[in-house]
Every structure is written in structure tokens, then in C-alpha cells.
Amino acid sequence: MDAQQLEQEISIIKEMIDKTRKKTADSGHMLIYMGIFSIVMTVVISVMGIYQLDRYFMPVIIAMALVNAFIGYRIASKNGGKETANTYSKTLFMHVWMMCGFAAVLIVFLFPFLNLYPFHVAAVLTFLVLGIAVFITGSLFELKYIQWAGLLWWIGAVLMAILPWPITIVIMAAVILFGWIVPGFLLNKQYKSGVSNES
């Protein structure tokens, strides 16, 4: 291998690393935007509970699920066909979130409708599923702070299962903030700057 070939291969490797950083930063954007919207909707649902507007819970939750799905889709397809290169981690990341999102839809909408369990149980089960998605995300990108964020979702699920309703709203907001939005900011910042920190 001559010097020119070596330089060309190094250039290709650098290009792939840059693309991986950009795509991972986009993954952070997804966590941030979906997390912020989820916190807003959690506050809306809690206010509705205070004013006894329980009959509107389901339409609001359906709207939240649809908007979150749209946000995730827009961020995932932002580059559309312009990018031919993709990474295994990025592809697996999107598949994990699609499957966990689908499971969350079944947990929140189908199973309570079939009277499999009371509606308030859906939030606990959804947090367990999202904890799996967050933990796998941390494993894919080899970032321990995101793996810990996955554990935070499971702790939140346990607390929501044993504590009364008004406190569960606070737990939901705190878990979304520290288990979704903050890791999204860290993920985005770390890979945009190109710093590798496996804290």
C-alpha cells in the first residue's frame, strides 16, 4: 500500500467518523425534543386532573403519541436520501426506538381498552419499556451516563407503582427531564464537539 492509498483510506475513515458523530448528535436531538414535548404534555395532563377533565386524557395522550412519533420520524429522516452512508449503531438505534414505541402504543391504548389492566398501570409499564430503549441507546453508543438514565426510568416505574397520583406526576416529569432530556443534551454536545467521554 502506497502513501496515496493510505491517505485515501484515512480520509474515508475520518469521513465515516464525522458522519457517525453527526448522526449521533441527531439522536440526541430526538431525545431532547421528544422529552421536552412529553414534559409539557405531562403538565397538561396533571392540570386536567386537577380540574377533573379525565374524559380528555385519552385524546391528549393520543395527540402526544402522534406528535412524538412525528418528531422522531422527522429527525430520523432529516437527511432523507442525501446520505447514502449509515452506521450500524444508528440503524439499530432507530429500530430499538421504533419497536419500543410500538410496544408503548399497545400498552397505553390497546391493552387498557381490552380491560387487561387499569389505565393508570399503563404509565408504569410504558416507563419500563422506555427504560429498555434508553439503556440500549447507552450500550450502542458506549455511554454509561445514558445507561444510568435507563435505570432511572425503571426506578421511576417502581416509584409510580407504589406512590399516589399527585406524586407520580412529579416523578414522571423528573424522570423525563433527567432520564431523557439531559442525556439528550449530553449526547448531542459530546458528539458535536467530537469528544469521547465514557463517564
C-alpha positions, 0 to 999 in steps of 0.5 A: 500500500502506497502513501496515496492509498493510505491517505485515501483510506484515512480520509474515508475513515475520518469521513465515516467518523464525522458522519457517525458523530453527526448522526449521533448528535441527531439522536440526541436531538430526538431525545431532547425534543421528544422529552421536552414535548412529553414534559409539557404534555405531562403538565397538561395532563396533571392540570386536567386532573386537577380540574377533573377533565379525565374524559380528555386524557385519552385524546391528549395522550393520543395527540402526544403519541402522534406528535412524538412519533412525528418528531422522531420520524422527522429527525430520523429522516432529516437527511432523507436520501442525501446520505447514502452512508449509515452506521450500524449503531444508528440503524439499530438505534432507530429500530430499538426506538421504533419497536419500543414505541410500538410496544408503548402504543399497545400498552397505553391504548390497546391493552387498557381498552381490552380491560387487561389492566387499569389505565393508570398501570399503563404509565408504569409499564410504558416507563419500563419499556422506555427504560429498555430503549434508553439503556440500549441507546447507552450500550450502542453508543458506549455511554454509561451516563445514558445507561444510568438514565435507563435505570432511572426510568425503571426506578421511576416505574417502581416509584409510580407503582407504589406512590399516589397520583399527585406524586407520580406526576412529579416523578414522571416529569423528573424522570423525563427531564433527567432520564431523557432530556439531559442525556439528550443534551449530553449526547448531542454536545459530546458528539458535536464537539467530537469528544469521547467521554465514557463517564 
